[in-house]
Amino acid sequence: MRPYPFKFYEIYKSKIWGGRRMESALGKRLAPEVQIGESWELVDHFDDVSVVRGGLLEGVPLRELWKDAPSSILGKPLAGRKFKEFPLLVKFIDASGTLSVQVHPDEAYAREHDPAGESGKNEAWYVVSAGEGAELTAGLADGVSRKDFKRLLDGGQVEECLNRVKVKPGDLIHIAAGTVHSIGPGILILEIQQTSDATYRVWDWGRTGQDGKPRPLHVEHALKVIDFSRGPVGPAAAGQEPEENGKPVVVDRCDEFVIEKVTGDKGFALASAGDRFSILVCVSGSGSLLAEGERYSCAAGDTILLPAAIDAVAIEPAEKIVFLRAYIP
C-alpha cells in the first residue's frame, strides 16, 4: 500500500529530574504520579522502537516499516546507505530538575570504544517553553583546558568550567558531539538527534538515582571525547530570522541532519525535502495536514513522519502553527 503521514505511540521515560509539563504544554497523556523526563516520539534504537498510531498500518513497528520498503520510506538517495537503525531520533525533554553534566561521543570514538555499541551523537535542542530566568549549559567557559576541567571536577567545582546560557521559547542550540552540556529546571525541549543513546555522565550534583544509589559516572570516556577547543555555545542566530508564511527556514545544519522552521497562519503547501523522508514536529498551534487526498489533524506535541513517497503536503492552520522539519542532507 502507498505510505501516508505516520504518527507513533510515545515511549515515555521516567527520570529523577522529570516533571509533568508535557501534559499541560503538549497534551500528552501521562500515567498518574510519575515524573516523566522524556517522551521518545520517533525512534528505532535497540529495544525502543516506535509503533504506528492510526491508519491501515496501525501497530506496525517503525523498524519493520522502513526496512520492508526502504525506497518508499527513506527515499532512493538514502535507501542504499544501509542504516542499522532509522537514522534520526526525536524526543521531548521536560526538566523539572537539573540534568547531569554530560557529553556525547562522535562516530569515530563510539565505533571503537563505546561499551554499549552505540553510534555517535550530534543533537539539536529547540526550546518549547522556559520559565523566567531558565538556563542551560552548552559548552565550556572560555579558556578552560583539559587540565583545568579535571582539577575542578576532582574538587567538586565543575560548575566553574561551564558556559551557562539563559534561554527563551524559540531558541535553538546545536549540541555537537564533544560538547559538554546540561539542561536546567523549568525548560521543555524538543531534541532532534542522531539515533544513539551514548551519554557519558561527568557530574551528577551528588544526587542518587531512583534506586537510592549514586548514578554511575563515565569520566574516563568523557575526558577523551570532550572538545576543549570549542568553548561557549549559544542559540543559533538563524532562529531569529523573519518568517514568511509557509516558507521553510534553515535553523540548523550539520553532516547528520538539517532542521528547518516552518511557520504559517494561513494555508500553504509544503514540498518534500527532495526524494527523502522528513519529520515534522508541531511545536505550537494546531491545524490539518492534507496528503494524498486525506486529512490528518496536527497540534502541538505531534510528530509526523512524511515518507519519501509523498511529494508534498498542504497545511491548513486553525491558528498560527509552527513546525520544525528535520531530514538527512
C-alpha positions in Angstrom: 0.0 0.0 0.0 1.1 3.6 -0.5 2.6 5.2 2.6 0.8 8.0 4.4 1.9 10.5 7.1 2.7 8.4 10.1 2.2 9.2 13.8 3.5 7.0 16.5 2.8 6.0 20.1 5.0 7.8 22.6 7.6 5.9 24.6 7.8 7.6 28.0 10.9 7.6 30.2 10.6 8.3 33.9 13.6 10.4 35.2 14.5 11.7 38.6 14.7 15.2 37.2 11.5 14.9 35.1 8.1 16.5 35.6 4.5 16.7 34.2 4.8 19.7 31.8 4.1 17.5 28.8 0.5 17.2 29.9 -0.2 20.9 30.0 2.1 22.1 27.2 1.8 19.3 24.7 -1.4 17.5 25.6 0.4 14.2 26.4 -1.5 11.6 28.5 0.9 10.6 31.3 0.5 7.9 33.9 -0.5 9.5 37.2 2.1 10.3 39.8 5.1 9.6 37.5 7.8 12.1 36.8 8.3 11.9 33.0 11.6 13.3 31.8 11.5 12.2 28.2 8.9 11.3 25.5 10.5 9.4 22.7 8.4 10.4 19.7 10.1 8.6 16.8 12.7 6.0 17.4 14.3 2.8 16.2 17.0 2.1 18.7 17.8 -1.4 20.2 14.7 -2.4 22.2 13.0 1.1 21.9 11.0 1.0 18.6 8.1 3.3 17.8 4.8 1.8 16.7 2.5 3.4 14.2 -0.6 5.0 15.6 -3.6 5.2 13.3 -4.4 4.3 9.7 -4.2 1.0 7.9 -0.7 0.3 9.3 -1.8 0.8 13.0 0.5 -1.2 15.3 3.4 -1.7 12.8 6.8 -1.1 14.3 8.9 1.7 12.6 11.7 -0.8 12.1 9.5 -3.1 10.0 8.0 -0.1 8.2 11.3 1.3 6.8 13.2 -2.0 6.3 10.4 -3.6 4.3 10.1 -0.6 1.9 13.4 1.5 2.2 13.0 3.4 -1.1 9.4 4.3 -0.3 10.0 5.4 3.3 13.6 6.6 3.3 13.9 7.7 -0.4 16.2 6.4 -3.1 19.2 8.6 -2.1 19.1 7.1 1.5 17.9 3.5 0.8 21.4 2.4 -0.3 23.2 3.7 2.8 22.4 0.6 4.9 21.5 2.2 8.1 21.4 -0.2 11.0 18.6 1.8 12.7 16.3 4.6 11.5 18.8 7.4 11.3 17.0 10.1 13.4 15.5 10.1 16.8 13.0 12.7 18.1 12.1 13.3 21.8 10.7 15.9 24.1 12.6 16.5 27.4 10.9 18.0 30.5 13.5 19.2 33.0 11.9 20.0 36.4 15.3 19.4 38.0 18.8 19.8 36.6 20.2 17.1 34.3 23.6 15.7 34.8 26.6 17.4 33.2 27.3 15.1 30.2 28.9 14.7 26.8 28.3 12.6 23.7 31.0 10.9 21.5 31.4 11.4 17.8 31.0 8.5 15.4 34.7 7.5 15.3 35.0 7.3 19.1 31.7 5.5 19.6 32.5 2.9 16.9 35.8 2.0 18.6 35.2 2.5 22.3 31.5 2.8 23.3 30.8 -0.1 25.8 27.2 -0.5 24.6 27.9 -0.4 20.9 26.2 2.9 20.4 26.7 5.3 17.5 28.0 8.8 17.8 25.6 11.6 18.7 25.0 15.1 17.4 21.8 16.7 18.6 19.8 20.0 18.5 17.6 21.5 21.2 14.6 23.6 20.4 13.2 25.4 23.5 9.4 24.8 23.5 8.9 26.6 26.9 11.1 28.0 29.6 10.4 29.7 32.9 11.7 33.2 33.6 15.5 33.1 34.1 15.8 29.5 32.9 19.2 28.5 31.8 21.1 25.5 30.5 24.8 24.6 30.0 26.2 24.5 26.5 30.0 24.1 26.2 32.8 25.2 28.4 33.6 28.7 29.6 36.3 30.5 27.5 39.8 29.2 28.0 39.0 26.1 30.0 41.7 23.4 29.4 41.6 19.7 30.0 43.8 20.2 33.0 41.5 22.9 34.4 38.5 20.8 33.9 39.9 17.7 35.5 41.2 19.7 38.5 37.9 21.4 39.2 36.0 18.2 38.6 38.1 16.4 41.1 37.4 19.2 43.6 33.7 19.1 43.1 33.7 22.6 41.4 33.0 21.7 37.9 30.3 24.4 37.7 33.1 27.0 37.4 34.1 25.5 34.0 30.6 25.6 32.4 29.1 28.1 30.0 25.6 29.0 31.2 23.1 30.2 28.7 19.7 31.9 29.5 17.1 30.6 27.1 13.6 31.5 25.9 11.0 29.8 23.8 12.1 29.5 20.2 15.8 29.3 20.9 17.7 26.5 19.0 21.1 25.3 20.2 23.2 22.8 18.4 25.0 20.4 20.7 27.7 18.8 18.6 29.4 15.6 19.7 32.1 16.6 22.2 30.2 19.5 23.7 29.7 19.4 27.5 26.0 20.2 28.3 23.2 20.1 30.8 19.6 21.3 31.0 18.4 23.4 33.9 15.0 23.3 35.6 11.9 24.9 34.1 12.7 24.0 30.5 10.8 21.9 28.0 12.9 21.0 25.0 12.4 19.3 21.6 15.5 17.3 20.8 16.3 16.1 17.3 19.4 13.8 17.2 21.3 11.0 15.6 19.9 7.7 16.7 22.1 7.0 19.7 21.9 7.0 23.5 25.6 7.3 24.0 25.9 9.6 27.0 29.0 10.0 29.2 28.0 11.5 32.6 30.6 13.8 34.0 28.9 15.1 37.1 25.5 14.5 38.7 25.4 17.0 41.5 25.9 14.4 44.2 22.4 13.0 44.0 21.1 9.5 43.9 19.0 7.7 41.3 15.6 6.1 41.8 17.3 3.1 43.5 18.8 5.3 46.1 22.4 4.8 44.8 24.6 7.4 43.0 24.2 7.1 39.3 27.4 5.9 37.5 29.8 8.5 36.1 31.8 8.0 32.9 34.7 10.4 33.5 37.3 8.4 31.6 35.3 8.3 28.4 34.2 11.9 28.8 37.7 13.3 29.1 38.6 11.6 25.9 35.7 13.0 23.8 35.2 16.5 25.2 36.3 19.1 22.6 38.3 21.5 24.8 38.8 23.8 21.8 35.1 24.5 21.3 34.4 26.9 24.1 31.0 28.5 24.8 27.9 27.6 22.6 24.8 29.7 22.2 21.5 29.9 20.4 21.7 29.8 16.6 21.3 33.2 15.0 19.2 31.7 12.2 16.4 31.0 14.7 15.8 34.8 14.8 15.2 35.3 11.1 11.9 36.8 9.8 9.3 34.2 9.0 7.4 34.1 5.7 4.1 32.2 5.7 4.9 28.5 5.0 8.5 29.1 3.9 11.0 26.7 5.4 13.9 28.5 7.0 17.1 26.5 7.9 17.8 26.9 11.6 20.4 24.2 12.0 22.6 22.1 9.7 25.3 19.5 10.2 26.5 16.4 8.3 23.9 14.3 10.0 20.7 16.4 9.7 19.1 19.6 8.6 16.5 21.4 10.6 14.1 23.9 9.2 11.5 26.1 10.9 8.1 26.5 9.1 5.5 29.0 10.4 2.1 29.8 9.0 -1.2 31.4 9.9 -2.9 30.7 6.6 -2.9 27.7 4.2 0.3 26.8 2.5 1.9 23.9 0.5 5.0 22.2 1.8 7.1 20.4 -0.8 9.2 17.4 0.1 12.8 17.6 1.2 13.9 16.1 -2.1 13.2 12.4 -2.6 13.8 11.6 1.0 11.8 11.3 4.2 11.3 14.2 6.6 10.0 14.5 10.1 7.5 17.3 11.0 7.2 18.2 14.7 4.5 20.7 15.7 5.8 22.8 18.5 2.9 25.3 18.7 -0.6 25.8 17.3 -2.9 23.4 15.5 -4.4 22.6 12.2 -4.7 20.0 9.5 -2.3 18.3 7.1 -3.6 17.1 3.8 -1.8 14.4 1.8 -2.9 12.0 -0.9 -6.5 13.3 -0.6 -6.7 12.5 3.1 -6.8 14.9 6.1 -4.8 14.4 9.3 -5.0 16.5 12.4 -1.9 18.1 13.9 -1.3 20.0 17.1 1.5 21.0 19.5 3.3 17.8 20.5 2.6 15.8 17.4 5.5 14.2 15.5 4.8 13.1 11.9 7.0 11.0 9.6 6.5 12.0 6.0 7.7 9.1 3.8 9.8 9.9 0.7 6.9 8.7 -1.5 4.8 11.7 -0.5 5.9 14.6 -2.8 4.1 17.4 -1.0 1.5 18.1 1.7 -0.8 21.0 2.3 -1.1 22.6 5.8 -4.3 24.4 6.9 -3.7 26.2 10.2 -6.5 26.6 12.6 -4.3 29.2 14.3 -0.7 30.2 13.9 1.2 27.0 13.6 4.9 26.3 14.0 6.7 23.2 12.8 10.3 22.0 12.9 11.2 19.8 9.9 14.2 17.5 10.0 15.7 15.5 7.3 19.0 13.9 6.3 21.1 16.1 3.9 
